[in-house]
């Protein structure tokens, strides 16, 4: 279990880190007194658990947690504070637990056990499903398609039924509060109307899943809903590849085969935009690292061209990618392709954004175009 600690009191951080060090299965990725630094590190390191003080200087811990809820980070939050008055607000954000200072080891032990159970359940929602007679398969990059065990696509009663399924699935097995569901799926409606629509939509989704053999496909407890269906998906496969420490060319091919568009791109859900950008950035970083390594090794084959083309299609105005493509054609002294790409890139940059390439991009182009003469 990977955790990050955030508290503006250094002594409190030291105490908590010391207690957590007694648990062999817990790895403290970092301890931060500055919540703004912690925000960036949490996005970068993606821990399983965040131990978060509520009252800090520049940002309230509750506000910080809400940011992660809005961006759909799959992270469990345990609030730590000297004040019990925040308990209701903490659980409205769907925090897993709430610890009062000074932290008691016996009380923390109970929290750790809850965390272990929650994370285990979360990971079990999408596992190797060979042992299941019945399961759903999801394709989520580009369009969103769900098929049953016979490869028949699910027919949705309404678009909101489909959206609710997608939203619950994106929580990766984590129960999500009614209030947050209504805020994201039925925004700008009064609470009574939103509640009625939510209940109707949940009923329709439950019936849909029951017809497929999932009698308890939607679980409700503690004012929260949870998707309880065996699922395999392209997202799960992508996560497994990304988690591999060393990626080879076959892994890159699998990533390109999966990433046919942004995550849930064609659905237009506002609540998924943060996750979309996270996966897009992750894939682009992986492809960029691969392309740079291939260029350094002089492996200028067709697959590298395909990889670079996929990158520029994902991020058409990215100058780092443009320079890699210039380098690719330039090293091969392929003047025609180099000129064609650069001229189209300059044209699109100007027409779409009213911008011109940076000086560094122009310099790289001039260096390589001269080498082709």
C-alpha positions in Angstrom: 0.0 0.0 0.0 1.5 3.3 -1.1 0.8 6.4 1.0 1.5 10.1 1.1 1.3 12.2 4.2 0.3 15.9 4.2 0.4 18.0 7.3 1.7 21.5 7.9 3.1 20.4 11.3 6.5 18.7 10.8 6.3 16.9 14.2 2.9 15.4 13.3 4.3 14.1 10.1 7.3 12.5 11.9 5.0 10.9 14.4 2.6 9.4 11.8 5.5 8.3 9.6 7.1 6.5 12.6 3.9 4.7 13.4 3.3 3.7 9.7 6.9 2.4 9.5 5.8 -0.5 11.7 3.7 -1.9 8.9 5.7 -3.9 6.4 3.1 -3.6 3.6 3.0 0.2 3.8 5.3 2.4 1.7 5.4 6.1 2.5 6.1 7.7 -0.8 6.6 11.2 0.7 5.7 13.5 3.6 4.8 17.2 2.8 4.2 20.3 4.9 3.4 22.3 1.8 0.0 21.3 0.4 0.7 22.8 -3.0 3.8 20.7 -3.5 1.9 17.7 -2.2 -0.8 18.2 -4.9 1.8 18.0 -7.7 3.5 15.0 -6.1 0.2 13.1 -5.5 -0.7 13.6 -9.2 2.8 12.4 -10.2 3.2 9.4 -7.8 -0.5 8.3 -7.6 -0.5 6.8 -4.2 -3.2 4.4 -2.9 -3.9 6.4 0.2 -3.6 10.1 1.3 -3.3 10.9 5.0 -4.4 14.6 5.0 -4.5 17.2 7.7 -7.6 19.4 7.4 -6.4 22.8 8.7 -3.4 24.0 6.7 -2.2 27.4 5.6 -2.8 28.1 1.9 -5.4 25.4 1.3 -8.0 23.6 3.4 -7.6 19.8 3.4 -11.3 19.4 2.6 -10.8 21.6 -0.5 -7.7 19.6 -1.5 -9.7 16.4 -1.2 -12.5 17.8 -3.3 -10.0 18.5 -6.1 -9.2 14.8 -6.3 -12.9 13.9 -6.2 -13.5 16.2 -9.1 -10.6 14.8 -11.1 -11.6 11.2 -10.3 -8.3 10.1 -8.7 -8.6 6.6 -7.4 -7.2 7.5 -4.0 -8.4 6.7 -0.5 -8.4 9.7 1.9 -7.9 9.6 5.6 -8.4 13.0 7.3 -6.3 13.9 10.4 -7.2 16.8 12.5 -7.4 18.1 16.1 -11.0 19.1 15.6 -14.1 16.8 15.5 -16.3 19.5 13.9 -15.1 18.6 10.4 -16.4 15.0 10.5 -19.6 15.5 8.6 -17.9 17.4 5.8 -15.1 14.8 5.6 -17.5 12.0 5.0 -19.5 14.0 2.5 -16.4 14.0 0.4 -16.4 10.2 0.8 -13.3 10.0 3.0 -12.5 6.5 4.1 -11.8 7.6 7.7 -11.3 10.5 10.1 -8.6 10.4 12.8 -8.3 12.8 15.7 -4.9 14.1 16.9 -3.0 12.9 18.8 -3.3 9.7 16.8 -3.8 6.5 18.8 -2.0 3.4 17.4 -5.0 1.1 18.1 -7.3 3.5 16.3 -4.9 3.8 13.4 -4.7 0.0 13.2 -8.5 -0.2 12.5 -8.0 2.4 9.8 -5.2 0.4 8.2 -7.4 -2.7 8.2 -10.3 -0.8 6.5 -7.8 0.5 3.9 -6.5 -2.9 3.2 -10.0 -4.3 2.7 -11.2 -1.3 0.6 -8.1 -1.5 -1.7 -8.4 -5.2 -2.1 -12.1 -4.9 -3.0 -11.2 -2.1 -5.5 -8.6 -4.2 -7.2 -11.0 -7.2 -7.3 -13.6 -5.4 -9.3 -11.5 -5.8 -12.5 -9.3 -8.9 -12.2 -8.5 -11.9 -14.4 -12.1 -12.9 -15.1 -11.4 -16.4 -16.5 -13.0 -17.8 -13.4 -16.3 -16.0 -14.1 -19.0 -17.6 -16.2 -20.5 -14.1 -16.7 -18.8 -10.8 -17.2 -18.9 -7.6 -19.2 -16.2 -6.3 -21.6 -15.6 -2.6 -22.0 -14.0 -0.6 -24.8 -13.5 2.9 -23.5 -10.8 4.7 -25.6 -12.6 6.7 -28.3 -16.1 5.5 -28.1 -17.7 3.7 -25.1 -19.0 0.2 -25.8 -20.0 -2.5 -23.3 -20.7 -6.1 -24.5 -21.9 -9.1 -22.6 -20.3 -12.6 -22.6 -21.9 -13.4 -26.0 -20.3 -10.2 -27.4 -23.7 -8.5 -27.7 -23.6 -4.8 -27.0 -25.7 -3.5 -24.1 -28.7 -1.5 -25.0 -29.2 1.5 -22.7 -32.7 2.6 -21.8 -31.5 6.2 -21.6 -28.3 8.1 -22.2 -28.2 8.9 -18.4 -28.4 5.1 -17.6 -25.3 4.7 -19.8 -23.6 7.6 -18.2 -24.3 6.4 -14.7 -22.8 3.0 -15.6 -19.7 4.7 -17.0 -19.4 6.9 -13.9 -19.7 4.1 -11.4 -17.2 2.0 -13.4 -14.7 4.8 -13.4 -14.7 4.7 -9.6 -12.8 1.3 -9.9 -15.0 -0.4 -7.3 -15.1 2.5 -4.9 -18.6 3.4 -3.5 -19.5 6.9 -4.5 -21.9 9.2 -2.6 -25.3 10.1 -4.0 -24.6 13.8 -3.6 -21.4 13.5 -5.8 -23.2 11.4 -8.4 -26.0 14.0 -8.6 -23.5 16.9 -8.8 -21.6 15.3 -11.7 -24.4 13.6 -13.7 -27.4 15.8 -13.0 -25.8 19.2 -12.4 -27.9 22.4 -12.3 -31.0 20.6 -11.0 -32.6 21.2 -7.7 -31.9 18.5 -5.1 -35.4 17.0 -5.1 -35.5 16.7 -8.9 -32.0 15.3 -9.1 -32.8 12.7 -6.4 -35.9 11.5 -8.3 -34.0 11.2 -11.6 -31.1 9.4 -9.9 -33.4 6.8 -8.3 -35.1 6.2 -11.7 -31.8 5.9 -13.5 -30.4 3.5 -10.8 -33.6 1.4 -11.1 -33.2 1.2 -14.9 -29.5 0.3 -14.7 -30.2 -2.4 -12.1 -32.9 -3.9 -14.3 -30.5 -3.8 -17.2 -27.8 -5.6 -15.2 -30.3 -8.1 -13.8 -31.4 -9.2 -17.3 -27.7 -10.0 -17.9 -27.5 -12.1 -14.8 -26.1 -9.6 -12.3 -28.6 -9.7 -9.5 -26.6 -7.4 -7.3 -24.9 -5.3 -10.0 -25.5 -2.1 -8.1 -24.9 -2.1 -4.4 -26.2 0.7 -2.1 -25.0 1.4 1.4 -24.1 4.4 3.5 -25.8 6.8 1.0 -23.4 5.5 -1.7 -23.6 3.4 -4.8 -21.1 0.9 -6.0 -20.8 -1.1 -9.3 -20.5 -4.8 -8.5 -19.9 -6.6 -11.8 -17.0 -8.6 -13.2 -15.4 -6.6 -15.9 -12.5 -6.7 -18.3 -11.6 -3.6 -20.3 -9.1 -1.8 -22.5 -8.5 0.6 -19.5 -7.5 -2.3 -17.3 -5.2 -3.7 -19.9 -3.6 -0.2 -20.4 -3.1 0.1 -16.7 -1.4 -3.2 -16.5 1.0 -2.3 -19.3 1.8 1.1 -17.8 2.5 -0.5 -14.5 5.2 -2.6 -16.1 8.6 -1.2 -15.1 10.3 -1.8 -18.4 8.3 -1.4 -21.6 9.4 -3.1 -24.9 8.2 -2.6 -28.4 5.4 -5.1 -28.1 4.1 -3.1 -25.1 4.1 0.1 -27.2 2.2 -1.7 -30.0 -0.4 -2.8 -27.5 -0.7 0.8 -26.2 -1.2 2.1 -29.7 -3.8 -0.6 -30.4 -5.7 0.3 -27.2 -5.5 4.1 -27.5 -7.9 4.8 -30.4 -8.9 8.1 -29.0 -9.1 9.9 -25.7 -10.8 8.1 -22.7 -14.6 8.2 -23.3 -13.9 10.9 -25.9 -17.1 10.5 -27.9 -19.4 10.6 -24.9 -18.7 14.2 -24.0 -19.0 13.7 -20.2 -17.7 16.8 -18.3 -16.8 14.8 -15.2 -14.3 12.7 -17.2 -12.1 15.5 -18.6 -9.6 15.3 -15.8 -9.1 11.6 -16.2 -8.9 12.0 -20.0 -6.0 14.3 -19.7 -4.2 12.1 -17.2 -4.3 9.1 -19.5 -3.5 11.2 -22.6 -0.4 12.6 -20.8 0.7 9.2 -19.5 0.5 7.6 -23.0 2.2 10.6 -24.7 5.1 10.5 -22.1 5.5 6.7 -22.7 5.5 7.2 -26.5 7.9 10.1 -26.3 10.4 8.2 -24.2 10.2 5.3 -26.6 10.6 7.5 -29.7 13.6 9.3 -28.1 15.3 6.0 -27.2 14.8 4.7 -30.8 16.2 7.8 -32.3 19.2 7.7 -30.1 19.8 4.0 -31.1 19.3 4.9 -34.8 16.4 2.6 -35.2 14.5 4.6 -37.8 12.0 1.9 -38.8 8.4 2.1 -40.0 7.1 1.4 -36.5 8.8 4.5 -35.1 7.1 6.5 -37.9 3.7 5.0 -36.9 4.5 5.9 -33.3 5.4 9.5 -34.1 2.3 9.9 -36.3 0.1 8.6 -33.4 1.7 11.2 -31.1 1.2 14.2 -33.4 -2.4 13.1 -34.0 -3.0 13.0 -30.2 -1.4 16.4 -29.7 -1.2 18.2 -33.1 0.5 21.4 -31.8 3.1 19.9 -29.5 6.5 21.2 -30.5 8.4 18.5 -28.6 6.7 15.9 -30.8 7.2 18.1 -33.9 10.9 18.3 -33.3 11.1 14.5 -32.9 9.4 14.0 -36.3 11.8 16.6 -37.8 14.7 14.6 -36.4 13.2 11.3 -37.7 13.0 12.6 -41.3 16.2 14.7 -41.0 18.4 11.8 -39.9 17.2 9.8 -42.9 17.8 12.8 -45.2 14.3 12.5 -46.4 13.9 16.0 -47.7 10.5 15.6 -49.3 8.8 14.1 -46.1 10.6 16.6 -43.9 9.4 19.6 -45.9 5.9 18.3 -46.2 5.6 17.7 -42.5 7.1 21.0 -41.4 5.1 23.1 -43.9 1.8 21.4 -42.8 2.7 21.8 -39.1 3.5 25.5 -39.6 0.3 26.0 -41.6 -1.9 24.3 -39.0 -0.3 26.1 -36.1 -1.0 29.4 -37.8 -4.5 28.7 -39.0 -5.7 27.1 -35.8 -3.9 29.0 -33.1 -2.5 32.0 -34.9 1.0 31.0 -33.7 4.3 30.4 -35.3 6.9 27.6 -34.3 9.3 28.6 -31.6 12.8 29.6 -32.3 14.1 26.2 -31.1 11.8 24.3 -33.5 12.9 26.5 -36.4 16.5 25.9 -35.6 16.1 22.2 -35.5 14.3 22.2 -38.8 17.0 24.4 -40.4 19.8 22.1 -39.1 18.2 19.0 -40.6 17.0 20.6 -43.9 20.6 21.7 -44.6 21.8 18.1 -44.0 19.4 16.9 -46.8 20.9 19.2 -49.4 
